[in-house]
Amino acid sequence: GATLDLDQIEIGYAWRLPVTYLLEGRAYILYSNAPETSATAQAELQVAQSHLVSVAYTYDEMRFRLEYERQLWSIMDNQEILNIDNQQQLLLLERNFQDTNAYRLRLDYTFSNAVMLNTGLSYEEGVTPEEYHEPGLAEHDQVEVGVGVSFPVTKALSLNSTFFYQYFFDRRVSTSLQSPTTNGDYTDHRQYLTLNLKW
């Protein structure tokens, strides 16, 4: 990445290469009423490349940031789990992810040298087409709101606390190509509270 600092304005660009991880472990297999078996298995996990452009403006104690990110998730077409011993296919999941865009607005306010308030609002497109929606994994378009605060506990120890609320737009699936199909109405709202100690 690179950053251009123009006094009160800062322009940045970051690029992340695509990565494919090879995961190995013990898989436990259960078919219908058959007894459970296990096998040493492997699966590839693709992670998208991304391009992030940001513009920040600082005014007194406030810092505004606008970000745009393009993630090339179309690298993920399917996920295949193989038995390492005989290369038999244990599971094949069609993904057909699509490239996405994300738009973010951040505001940081510094009360003192040690206390800072962070807020954020973002909109991000979902990676999963309706036809390949799968409960528990697939995500639709979303809006996220967050607020956090950093403050000192001692001279050497500081605490950062952040609350996030993720609102995924409701989705009605009627053209599922999954087997079995996943047609239906889906609602997904999530809340996160994080606490981080820095020494």
Contacts in CASP RR format, 6 or more apart in sequence:
PFRMAT RR
TARGET T0000
AUTHOR 0000-0000-0000
METHOD contacts of the structure
MODEL  1
GATLDLDQIEIGYAWRLPVTYLLEGRAYILYSNAPETSATAQAELQVAQS
HLVSVAYTYDEMRFRLEYERQLWSIMDNQEILNIDNQQQLLLLERNFQDT
NAYRLRLDYTFSNAVMLNTGLSYEEGVTPEEYHEPGLAEHDQVEVGVGVS
FPVTKALSLNSTFFYQYFFDRRVSTSLQSPTTNGDYTDHRQYLTLNLKW
1 12 0 8 1.000
1 13 0 8 1.000
1 14 0 8 1.000
1 15 0 8 1.000
2 12 0 8 1.000
2 13 0 8 1.000
3 10 0 8 1.000
3 11 0 8 1.000
3 12 0 8 1.000
3 13 0 8 1.000
4 10 0 8 1.000
4 11 0 8 1.000
4 12 0 8 1.000
8 57 0 8 1.000
8 58 0 8 1.000
8 59 0 8 1.000
9 55 0 8 1.000
9 56 0 8 1.000
9 57 0 8 1.000
9 58 0 8 1.000
10 54 0 8 1.000
10 55 0 8 1.000
10 56 0 8 1.000
10 57 0 8 1.000
10 58 0 8 1.000
11 54 0 8 1.000
11 55 0 8 1.000
11 56 0 8 1.000
12 53 0 8 1.000
12 54 0 8 1.000
12 55 0 8 1.000
13 51 0 8 1.000
13 52 0 8 1.000
13 53 0 8 1.000
13 54 0 8 1.000
14 50 0 8 1.000
14 51 0 8 1.000
14 52 0 8 1.000
14 54 0 8 1.000
15 49 0 8 1.000
15 50 0 8 1.000
15 51 0 8 1.000
15 52 0 8 1.000
16 49 0 8 1.000
16 50 0 8 1.000
16 52 0 8 1.000
17 49 0 8 1.000
18 46 0 8 1.000
18 47 0 8 1.000
18 48 0 8 1.000
18 49 0 8 1.000
18 72 0 8 1.000
18 75 0 8 1.000
19 46 0 8 1.000
19 47 0 8 1.000
20 44 0 8 1.000
20 45 0 8 1.000
20 46 0 8 1.000
20 47 0 8 1.000
20 75 0 8 1.000
21 44 0 8 1.000
21 45 0 8 1.000
21 47 0 8 1.000
22 42 0 8 1.000
22 43 0 8 1.000
22 44 0 8 1.000
22 45 0 8 1.000
23 42 0 8 1.000
23 43 0 8 1.000
23 44 0 8 1.000
23 45 0 8 1.000
24 40 0 8 1.000
24 41 0 8 1.000
24 42 0 8 1.000
24 84 0 8 1.000
25 40 0 8 1.000
25 41 0 8 1.000
25 42 0 8 1.000
26 38 0 8 1.000
26 39 0 8 1.000
26 40 0 8 1.000
26 41 0 8 1.000
27 38 0 8 1.000
27 39 0 8 1.000
27 40 0 8 1.000
27 41 0 8 1.000
27 81 0 8 1.000
27 83 0 8 1.000
27 90 0 8 1.000
28 36 0 8 1.000
28 37 0 8 1.000
28 38 0 8 1.000
29 36 0 8 1.000
29 37 0 8 1.000
29 38 0 8 1.000
29 39 0 8 1.000
29 90 0 8 1.000
30 36 0 8 1.000
30 37 0 8 1.000
39 83 0 8 1.000
39 84 0 8 1.000
39 85 0 8 1.000
39 90 0 8 1.000
40 83 0 8 1.000
40 84 0 8 1.000
40 85 0 8 1.000
41 81 0 8 1.000
41 82 0 8 1.000
41 83 0 8 1.000
41 84 0 8 1.000
41 90 0 8 1.000
42 81 0 8 1.000
42 82 0 8 1.000
42 84 0 8 1.000
43 79 0 8 1.000
43 80 0 8 1.000
43 81 0 8 1.000
43 82 0 8 1.000
44 79 0 8 1.000
44 80 0 8 1.000
45 79 0 8 1.000
46 75 0 8 1.000
46 76 0 8 1.000
47 75 0 8 1.000
48 71 0 8 1.000
48 72 0 8 1.000
48 73 0 8 1.000
48 75 0 8 1.000
48 76 0 8 1.000
48 97 0 8 1.000
48 99 0 8 1.000
49 71 0 8 1.000
49 72 0 8 1.000
49 75 0 8 1.000
50 69 0 8 1.000
50 70 0 8 1.000
50 71 0 8 1.000
50 72 0 8 1.000
51 69 0 8 1.000
51 70 0 8 1.000
52 67 0 8 1.000
52 68 0 8 1.000
52 69 0 8 1.000
53 67 0 8 1.000
53 68 0 8 1.000
53 69 0 8 1.000
54 65 0 8 1.000
54 66 0 8 1.000
54 67 0 8 1.000
54 68 0 8 1.000
55 65 0 8 1.000
55 66 0 8 1.000
56 63 0 8 1.000
56 64 0 8 1.000
56 65 0 8 1.000
56 66 0 8 1.000
57 63 0 8 1.000
57 64 0 8 1.000
57 65 0 8 1.000
58 64 0 8 1.000
61 109 0 8 1.000
61 110 0 8 1.000
61 111 0 8 1.000
62 107 0 8 1.000
62 108 0 8 1.000
62 109 0 8 1.000
62 110 0 8 1.000
63 106 0 8 1.000
63 107 0 8 1.000
63 108 0 8 1.000
63 109 0 8 1.000
63 110 0 8 1.000
64 105 0 8 1.000
64 106 0 8 1.000
64 107 0 8 1.000
65 104 0 8 1.000
65 105 0 8 1.000
65 106 0 8 1.000
65 107 0 8 1.000
65 108 0 8 1.000
66 104 0 8 1.000
66 105 0 8 1.000
66 106 0 8 1.000
67 102 0 8 1.000
67 103 0 8 1.000
67 104 0 8 1.000
67 105 0 8 1.000
67 106 0 8 1.000
68 101 0 8 1.000
68 102 0 8 1.000
68 103 0 8 1.000
68 104 0 8 1.000
69 101 0 8 1.000
69 102 0 8 1.000
69 104 0 8 1.000
70 99 0 8 1.000
70 100 0 8 1.000
70 101 0 8 1.000
70 102 0 8 1.000
71 99 0 8 1.000
71 100 0 8 1.000
71 101 0 8 1.000
71 102 0 8 1.000
71 127 0 8 1.000
72 99 0 8 1.000
73 97 0 8 1.000
73 98 0 8 1.000
73 99 0 8 1.000
73 100 0 8 1.000
73 127 0 8 1.000
74 97 0 8 1.000
74 98 0 8 1.000
74 99 0 8 1.000
75 97 0 8 1.000
76 95 0 8 1.000
76 96 0 8 1.000
76 97 0 8 1.000
76 127 0 8 1.000
77 94 0 8 1.000
77 95 0 8 1.000
77 96 0 8 1.000
77 97 0 8 1.000
78 92 0 8 1.000
78 93 0 8 1.000
78 94 0 8 1.000
78 95 0 8 1.000
78 96 0 8 1.000
79 91 0 8 1.000
79 92 0 8 1.000
79 93 0 8 1.000
79 95 0 8 1.000
80 89 0 8 1.000
80 91 0 8 1.000
80 92 0 8 1.000
80 93 0 8 1.000
81 89 0 8 1.000
81 90 0 8 1.000
81 91 0 8 1.000
81 92 0 8 1.000
82 88 0 8 1.000
82 89 0 8 1.000
82 90 0 8 1.000
83 89 0 8 1.000
83 90 0 8 1.000
93 134 0 8 1.000
94 132 0 8 1.000
94 177 0 8 1.000
94 178 0 8 1.000
95 128 0 8 1.000
95 132 0 8 1.000
96 129 0 8 1.000
96 131 0 8 1.000
96 132 0 8 1.000
97 127 0 8 1.000
97 128 0 8 1.000
97 129 0 8 1.000
98 126 0 8 1.000
98 127 0 8 1.000
98 128 0 8 1.000
98 129 0 8 1.000
100 124 0 8 1.000
100 125 0 8 1.000
100 126 0 8 1.000
100 127 0 8 1.000
101 124 0 8 1.000
101 125 0 8 1.000
102 122 0 8 1.000
102 123 0 8 1.000
102 124 0 8 1.000
102 125 0 8 1.000
103 122 0 8 1.000
103 123 0 8 1.000
103 124 0 8 1.000
104 120 0 8 1.000
104 121 0 8 1.000
104 122 0 8 1.000
105 120 0 8 1.000
105 121 0 8 1.000
105 122 0 8 1.000
106 118 0 8 1.000
106 119 0 8 1.000
106 120 0 8 1.000
107 118 0 8 1.000
107 119 0 8 1.000
107 120 0 8 1.000
108 116 0 8 1.000
108 117 0 8 1.000
108 118 0 8 1.000
108 119 0 8 1.000
109 116 0 8 1.000
109 117 0 8 1.000
109 119 0 8 1.000
110 116 0 8 1.000
110 117 0 8 1.000
111 117 0 8 1.000
114 150 0 8 1.000
114 151 0 8 1.000
114 152 0 8 1.000
114 158 0 8 1.000
115 149 0 8 1.000
115 150 0 8 1.000
115 151 0 8 1.000
115 152 0 8 1.000
116 149 0 8 1.000
116 150 0 8 1.000
116 151 0 8 1.000
117 147 0 8 1.000
117 148 0 8 1.000
117 149 0 8 1.000
118 146 0 8 1.000
118 147 0 8 1.000
118 148 0 8 1.000
118 149 0 8 1.000
118 150 0 8 1.000
118 162 0 8 1.000
119 146 0 8 1.000
119 147 0 8 1.000
119 148 0 8 1.000
120 144 0 8 1.000
120 145 0 8 1.000
120 146 0 8 1.000
120 147 0 8 1.000
121 143 0 8 1.000
121 144 0 8 1.000
121 145 0 8 1.000
121 146 0 8 1.000
122 143 0 8 1.000
122 144 0 8 1.000
123 141 0 8 1.000
123 142 0 8 1.000
123 143 0 8 1.000
123 144 0 8 1.000
124 141 0 8 1.000
124 142 0 8 1.000
124 144 0 8 1.000
125 141 0 8 1.000
126 139 0 8 1.000
126 140 0 8 1.000
126 141 0 8 1.000
126 142 0 8 1.000
127 138 0 8 1.000
127 139 0 8 1.000
128 134 0 8 1.000
128 137 0 8 1.000
128 138 0 8 1.000
128 139 0 8 1.000
128 140 0 8 1.000
130 171 0 8 1.000
130 173 0 8 1.000
130 174 0 8 1.000
130 175 0 8 1.000
130 176 0 8 1.000
131 175 0 8 1.000
131 176 0 8 1.000
131 177 0 8 1.000
131 178 0 8 1.000
132 138 0 8 1.000
132 176 0 8 1.000
132 177 0 8 1.000
132 178 0 8 1.000
133 140 0 8 1.000
133 171 0 8 1.000
133 173 0 8 1.000
133 176 0 8 1.000
133 178 0 8 1.000
133 182 0 8 1.000
133 186 0 8 1.000
134 178 0 8 1.000
134 182 0 8 1.000
135 182 0 8 1.000
135 186 0 8 1.000
139 168 0 8 1.000
139 188 0 8 1.000
140 168 0 8 1.000
140 169 0 8 1.000
140 170 0 8 1.000
140 171 0 8 1.000
140 186 0 8 1.000
140 188 0 8 1.000
141 168 0 8 1.000
141 169 0 8 1.000
142 166 0 8 1.000
142 167 0 8 1.000
142 168 0 8 1.000
142 169 0 8 1.000
143 166 0 8 1.000
143 167 0 8 1.000
143 169 0 8 1.000
144 164 0 8 1.000
144 165 0 8 1.000
144 166 0 8 1.000
144 167 0 8 1.000
145 164 0 8 1.000
145 165 0 8 1.000
145 167 0 8 1.000
146 162 0 8 1.000
146 163 0 8 1.000
146 164 0 8 1.000
146 165 0 8 1.000
147 162 0 8 1.000
147 163 0 8 1.000
148 160 0 8 1.000
148 161 0 8 1.000
148 162 0 8 1.000
148 163 0 8 1.000
149 160 0 8 1.000
149 161 0 8 1.000
150 158 0 8 1.000
150 159 0 8 1.000
150 160 0 8 1.000
151 158 0 8 1.000
151 159 0 8 1.000
152 158 0 8 1.000
152 159 0 8 1.000
153 159 0 8 1.000
153 197 0 8 1.000
156 199 0 8 1.000
157 197 0 8 1.000
157 198 0 8 1.000
157 199 0 8 1.000
158 197 0 8 1.000
158 198 0 8 1.000
159 195 0 8 1.000
159 196 0 8 1.000
159 197 0 8 1.000
159 198 0 8 1.000
160 194 0 8 1.000
160 195 0 8 1.000
160 196 0 8 1.000
160 197 0 8 1.000
160 198 0 8 1.000
161 193 0 8 1.000
161 194 0 8 1.000
161 195 0 8 1.000
161 196 0 8 1.000
162 192 0 8 1.000
162 193 0 8 1.000
162 194 0 8 1.000
162 196 0 8 1.000
163 191 0 8 1.000
163 192 0 8 1.000
163 193 0 8 1.000
163 194 0 8 1.000
164 190 0 8 1.000
164 191 0 8 1.000
164 192 0 8 1.000
164 193 0 8 1.000
164 194 0 8 1.000
165 189 0 8 1.000
165 190 0 8 1.000
165 191 0 8 1.000
166 188 0 8 1.000
166 189 0 8 1.000
166 190 0 8 1.000
166 191 0 8 1.000
166 192 0 8 1.000
167 189 0 8 1.000
168 187 0 8 1.000
168 188 0 8 1.000
168 189 0 8 1.000
168 190 0 8 1.000
170 185 0 8 1.000
170 186 0 8 1.000
170 187 0 8 1.000
171 185 0 8 1.000
171 186 0 8 1.000
172 184 0 8 1.000
172 185 0 8 1.000
172 186 0 8 1.000
173 182 0 8 1.000
173 183 0 8 1.000
173 184 0 8 1.000
173 185 0 8 1.000
173 186 0 8 1.000
174 183 0 8 1.000
174 184 0 8 1.000
175 183 0 8 1.000
176 182 0 8 1.000
176 183 0 8 1.000
END
